[in-house]
Amino acid sequence: MNTPVGVVSKEEALKLSGMDFLQKLKNGDLPRPPFSETMDMIITELSDGFTVFTATPDLKFYNAIGCIHGGYISTLLDSAMACAIQTQLSPGTAFTTLELKVNFIRPVLVKTGAIRAEGKLIHCGRTIATAEGKLYDEQGKLYAFGTTTCALMPIGVPTNGSGE
């Protein structure tokens, strides 16, 4: 991927709606978060209350029992679910995961190939939002599913310092 890797400042991020921020990430107008490069994951679909991240697991993510580590799978699902929530956020609203629950159906292996983590909004309130997620292979076989609860925090939209 040719998109630079980096961290967007909080001030810059909070000026955008969640959907605008994610669309800029997807389009490469903002740098990819460093962990997404490590995980080799990208946003491939984005719509109102829905996101898809894709990745291709590599041997470097194997655990001691010979399959992709559950943390890798959980991270993909956490990203897809949290970003489904983020699509609903107004400028000046931050969020963080409060709870993450993942159920593993079958092991993910290198031979599984590309996987797809889908996040779908369940509810977005003033201070709490929830989403669900599912992880599939390219043939549509389910490997894991989960839910998340995120805290929403109005931070305010940064100004240019002149009070405008």
C-alpha positions in Angstrom: 0.0 0.0 0.0 1.2 3.4 -0.9 -0.7 5.4 1.7 1.7 6.9 4.3 1.5 5.6 7.9 1.1 8.1 10.7 -1.1 9.5 13.4 -3.7 12.2 12.8 -3.7 14.9 15.4 -6.7 14.9 17.8 -7.4 18.5 16.7 -7.6 17.5 13.0 -9.6 14.4 13.6 -12.2 16.1 15.8 -12.9 18.7 13.0 -14.4 16.0 10.9 -17.5 13.9 11.3 -16.7 10.2 11.9 -17.8 9.3 8.4 -15.7 12.0 6.8 -12.7 10.9 8.8 -13.1 7.3 7.8 -13.7 8.2 4.2 -10.4 10.2 4.2 -8.6 7.2 5.7 -10.1 4.9 3.1 -9.2 7.2 0.2 -5.7 7.7 1.5 -6.2 11.4 2.2 -5.1 10.8 5.8 -2.3 8.5 6.9 -3.0 4.9 7.9 -2.8 4.2 11.6 0.5 2.3 12.3 -1.2 -0.8 13.7 -3.1 -1.2 10.4 0.2 -1.6 8.6 1.4 -4.1 11.1 -1.9 -6.1 10.7 -2.0 -5.6 6.9 -5.6 -4.5 7.2 -7.5 -1.8 5.3 -11.0 -0.4 5.1 -12.6 -1.7 2.0 -16.3 -0.8 2.5 -17.8 2.1 4.3 -21.5 3.2 4.5 -23.8 4.7 7.1 -23.5 2.4 10.2 -21.5 -0.3 8.3 -17.8 -0.9 7.7 -15.7 -3.7 6.3 -12.0 -4.3 7.0 -10.1 -6.9 5.0 -6.8 -8.5 5.9 -4.7 -11.5 4.8 -3.4 -13.4 7.9 0.3 -14.2 7.9 2.4 -16.8 9.7 3.8 -14.0 12.0 0.3 -13.9 13.7 0.3 -17.6 14.6 0.1 -18.5 18.3 1.8 -21.5 20.0 -1.0 -23.9 19.0 -0.6 -23.3 15.3 -3.4 -20.9 14.3 -3.9 -17.2 14.0 -3.9 -15.6 17.4 -7.3 -14.6 18.8 -6.0 -11.1 19.4 -5.5 -10.6 15.7 -9.1 -11.7 15.0 -10.4 -9.6 17.9 -8.5 -6.5 16.6 -10.1 -6.9 13.2 -13.6 -7.2 14.7 -13.0 -4.4 17.1 -11.9 -2.1 14.3 -14.9 -2.9 12.1 -17.5 -2.6 14.9 -16.0 0.6 16.4 -15.8 2.2 13.0 -19.4 1.3 12.2 -20.2 3.4 15.3 -17.8 6.1 14.2 -19.7 6.6 11.0 -22.5 8.1 13.1 -20.4 10.6 15.1 -20.6 14.4 14.7 -17.5 16.6 14.6 -16.1 17.0 18.1 -17.2 13.6 19.3 -14.5 11.1 20.5 -15.2 7.5 21.4 -13.5 4.5 23.0 -14.3 0.8 23.3 -15.8 -0.1 26.8 -16.5 -3.7 26.1 -15.5 -6.2 23.4 -17.0 -9.7 23.2 -15.7 -12.2 20.6 -16.9 -15.7 19.9 -14.5 -17.9 17.9 -16.2 -20.4 15.7 -13.2 -22.1 13.9 -9.5 -21.4 13.6 -8.1 -19.0 11.1 -5.0 -20.3 9.3 -2.7 -18.9 6.7 -4.4 -21.2 4.2 -7.7 -19.5 5.0 -6.6 -16.6 2.9 -8.1 -13.1 2.9 -10.6 -12.5 5.7 -13.4 -9.9 6.0 -14.5 -8.3 9.2 -17.9 -6.6 8.9 -19.1 -4.2 11.5 -22.8 -3.1 11.8 -24.3 -0.5 14.1 -26.9 -1.7 16.5 -27.6 1.5 18.4 -26.1 4.9 18.7 -27.2 7.1 21.7 -25.9 10.2 23.2 -23.2 8.6 25.4 -23.2 4.8 24.5 -23.2 3.0 21.2 -23.2 -0.7 20.3 -22.4 -2.7 17.2 -22.0 -6.3 16.1 -19.4 -7.8 13.9 -18.7 -11.0 11.9 -15.5 -12.4 10.4 -15.7 -14.3 7.1 -13.4 -15.9 4.6 -13.7 -15.2 0.9 -16.2 -18.1 0.5 -18.5 -16.6 3.2 -17.7 -19.1 5.9 -18.1 -17.6 9.4 -15.0 -17.7 11.7 -15.9 -15.4 14.5 -18.5 -12.9 15.6 -18.8 -10.4 18.4 -20.3 -7.3 19.9 -18.9 -4.0 21.2 -20.0 -1.2 23.4 -18.4 2.2 23.0 -18.5 5.3 25.1 -19.1 8.5 23.2 -17.5 11.7 24.5 -18.3 15.2 23.2 -15.0 16.9 23.2 -15.9 20.0 21.1 -14.7 21.0 17.7 -11.3 22.7 17.9 -11.2 26.3 16.7 -8.4 28.1 15.0 -7.5 29.9 18.3 -9.5 33.1 17.5 -12.6 31.8 19.2 -14.4 31.4 15.9 
